[in-house]
Amino acid sequence: MKTIAIPEELHKKLLSLKLEYNNKNLADLMENMLIEYRKYQFLKASNLVRDKMKKNKVSLGDLLKKSKVVREEVANEWFS
């Protein structure tokens, strides 16, 4: 286990969140915050891909067909 120093005001805000979301402790709260942050990052990347697909007029089916070719090439290169 590690100890980190944080400002008192931030500590109070974290304790409020812990109580609000019924977390067992601050470590549990922070773990949940990290999970939500990763979900947010994934959603941002997903929206970026979707926007680029719309811009380039590429359907999901087209993308899957193209990616299949690339996956087969990589598999052949690695396992042949």
Secondary structure, DSSP 8 states (H G I E B T S, - for coil): -------HHHHHHHHHHHHHTT-SSHHHHHHHHHHHHHHHHHHHHHHHHHHHHHHTT--HHHHHHHHHHHHHHHHHHHH-
